[in-house]
Amino acid sequence: MREFAEPYRRGWRESVQVRELLYDGTSEFQHIQVLDTVPFGRMLVLDDACQTSEVEEYIYHEMLVHVPMMAHPDPQRALVIGGGDGGALRRVLEYPVEKATMVEIDGEVVRVSREFLLGIAGDAFEHPNTELIIGDGVKYLRETREHFDVILVDSTDPVGPAVELFNEEFYRNAKRAIGANGIIVTQSGSPLVMLDELIDAVERMRGIFPIVKTYLCGVPIYPGVLWSFTAASNTVDPSAADPAQIAARLRAHGKPTGWYTPEIHRAAFALPNFLAAALGMQTPDDPTALPVPISGE
């Protein structure tokens, strides 16, 4: 039985035992693999970076989707940028949305996921309220005149085809597309081994949106395990969502969750001291403020 390990990320590396290589191909944009792993079942790997797996995908996808969808009072139109495995799209469609648009740059990721990872997407790609666009999400957001209640950036890390999803122009176009009451959430990397990227993303978003909040969860297949998302809005503070209302809406839409709860929604926004300090959320004279132990260098 062989092992798969990502390249070192600032000294961090983890490996999984692999039963079988189910798919190995190269698209116009990236190297695509599907592995049958011992701990996590089938796993999607893009350019040697683990993206999602059958066993633990619900953690990442529930936190990416449910936090903004529950923070918004009535999400009717959602946009997923990236997310070719279909896991985020599937969670969006658990809500009574009028339309869920997904823009994925690499059609091969969608094709491979539909063939080998159907447990992640379910029937999301065939849902009547789904609009699937194979194209550049940056270009789409720049040119679209549609408005969305929620935008979800389910991308790879800011390298290769995903790098433009983290710049100021993209966030300005997102601000226009969500209007007054919408929310955008992007995965923003590990605070432990990708802190510089997280700080850069937060600072760019703060230059454009009046409300920017980072929240956390643990994703076992990602570098550093501790993972962040950053939400931004013109008017909606996602950290202030009422747990009682979240519980009522969870009961109403009737879909069980494996990770997300009303209590986890609120707790996810409670940042550890080192991260609050790194993101400028503590004053210098705060007696609880600590120096950042991991600089990201």
N, C-alpha and C positions, 0 to 999 in steps of 0.2 A: 504493500500500500504506500503510495507516494504522498508527498506533502506539497501544498501550495503556500507560498508566502509572498506578500507584496514587497516591493523594494523598500529599503529603510526610509523612514520619514523622520528626519532629525533624530536618528538613533533608535527610533521605535520600529519594531517589526513583530508581527504575529503570524502564525501559520496554522493551517487546518489540514487534517488528513483527508485525502481525496480517494474515493472509491473508483471514480471513472470520469474521464473527460468526455462530456456528452456532445459538445460543439466547440469548434475552434475555427474561426474565420476572421477575415479582415474586410471592413467596409471602406467606403471612401474616407471615413473620418477616424476610425480607430480599430484596434484589435478587440474582438469580441469572443469571450469564452463562456461556456456554461459547464460548471463542475458539479458532480454529485459528491458532496462532502459528508463526512461522518457526523459532525456536530450540528450542521445547519441545513442539511438536505441540499437541494439544488441551489446553486449560487451563480449570480451573474457577475462577470468580471470584465471590466473595460480598461484597456491599456494597463493591465496588471493591477488594477485597483478594484477591490471588492465593492460592489454597488448595492446588492440586496440578496437576500436568501429566503427560501420558503419558510424556515422555522422562525426567524426573528424579524421578518420584514414589517410586521404589524407595529413594532415599537416606533420606528422612524416614520412610517406613513401616517400612523394615527397622530403623532405629535406635529407633523408638518401640516396636516389637513384639519384636524378637529379644533386645534387652538384658534386659528383665524375664523373658521366657519362658525364656531360657537361664540366668538367675540362679536361677530357681525350680527345684528338683530334679525336680518332676513336675507340671507344670501341666495340670490336667484341666478346669477351668472358668474361662473368661475373660469379662470384660465390657468392651465397647468403648462409651464414651460419646461421642457425636458420630460423626465419621468417615463421613458420609453417602456419600462417594465409594466406600467399600468396600475401599480399599487396606489399611487396618489389619486389617479382618476377614479378608481374603484371606490375610495372613501368619499370623494366628492359626491359621487352618485348615490350615496346613502342618504343624502339630503334631497328634499323635493325641489331641486334646481330646475330652472327652465332650460338651461344650456350649460354644458361643460365642454369647453374648448381645450384641446391639447395640441401643443406645437412641439414636435420632436424633430431635431435636425437630422437624425440618423434613422432612416426607415428600416435598416437592418436590425437595429436594436428592438424595434417593435416586432418585426417578423420573427426573430429568434425567440423573443419573450412569449409570443403567442404560440410558438411551437413547443417550447421546452419549459415555460414557467407559468402555465395557465392558472395554477393555484394562487398566484399573486394578483393577477388582473381580474380573475373571474370572467364575467361577461361584459366588463366595462367597455371594451372596444366595440361591441355590438349593440350597446345600449342606444335606444332611439334619441336620447338627449345628448349624445356624444358627437362632437365635431372633431375629427382627427385630421390634423394638418401636418404633413411631412415637409418641414421647412425650417428656416432660421428664425428662432424665437426673438432674437434681437431685432431683426428686420420686420417681423410681424408686428411687434409692439410699437416700433417706430412709425409704421404705416397705418395701423388699424385706427378706425374711428369708433370702434365699439367700446362700450364701458363695461367694467367688471366690478362685482362686489368684492371678490377675492382673487388675488393673483398668487400662485404658488410656483416658486422657482425651485424645481427638483432637478438640480444639475449636478454634474461632476464638480470636482474642485476647480479653482480658477486657473486652469491651464488648458491648452489646446482649444477645441471648439467652444468651451464654456467661458473663456476669459472675459468676453464682452458682457457677460451676464452680471458682472460685478463692478461696472464702471458707472460714472455719474450720468452719462447720457441715457443709459438703460433705466436708471432709477427716475430720471426726469420724465421719461416716457411712461413709466409705470405710474407716476404721480398723476399724470394727465388721464390715464386710462381708468384709474380707480375712482376718480372724482372725489367728492367731498367726504363720503362715508365709507370708502373701501379700505381694504387692508392688503398689503403685500407681505409675504413671508418668504425668506430664502434660507436654505441651509447655509450655515456660515462656519462650518468646520469645527475642529477640536480646540478648545481653549488651552489644552495642555501641550499639543505639538504643532498647532497651527495658529498660535495666538496673534501673530502679526497680520495674517489674512483676516482674522475676525475683527481686529481693531480697525483695519483699513475699511472693511465693509461697513462697520458701524459709523465711522466718521463720515464716509461718503453719504450714507443715508441720512445722517443728522444734518448734513448741509442742504437737504432737500425736503425732508419731512419734519413736521413739528413733534411727532410722537415716534420714538424708536425704542423698542424693547427687545432685549435678548433673553432667550429662555433655553433650558437645558434638558437633556435626558441622556440615558446611556444606550449606546448602540454597539453591541459586542464585536461586530465585524469591521468597525471603522477605526482608523488610527487614534490611539489614545482612549478609546471607548467613550469617554465623556464627550458629548456632542452638543453643538449649539445651533439654534435657529434665531434669526433676527426678523422681527415684525416691524412694519412701519405703516403709518396712517396719517391722514390729515386731521382726523377727529376722534378716532376710536382707540382707546387704550386697552389692548387685549389682556393686560394683567389685571384689569379691574372687573372682569366678567364675574357675574354673580353665580356662585356654585349651585344655588337652588334652581336658578333658571337653566343652567347647564344640565343638571340632573333631569329636569322636566323635559328638555329637548332630547336628551339621550333616550329617555323612555318613549318619547313620541316617535322618533325615527326607527326605533325597534331593532337596531343592529348592535350586537354585542361588541364590546371592545376588550382587547387583551391587556392594554397598558393604560390607556387614557381614562381618567376619571375626573369629576369636578374638582376634587382636592388636588390631584396632580396638575391640573390646569393652573391653579393658583400657585402651587408650590414650585413649579418649573421656573417661575420668574424670580425666585429668591436666589440670588447669585452669591457664590462664595466670596469671601473678602478679597482674595487675590484678583478675581475677575472684575469685581466691582471697581477696584482700584485701577486696574488696567483700562477700563472703559470710562474712567473719569467720573464715576458715580459716588466717590467719597472725597471729602474735603481733606486738605493736608493736615488739619488739626483734629480730625476724627480719631479718637483714641483707639478705635478698633481697626483702623486702616493698617494694612500690612504691605510690605514691599512685595512686588510680584515675584514669586519664586521661580517661574519659568518664563524666560523672556521671549521664547520663540526663535532665538538665534541658533 
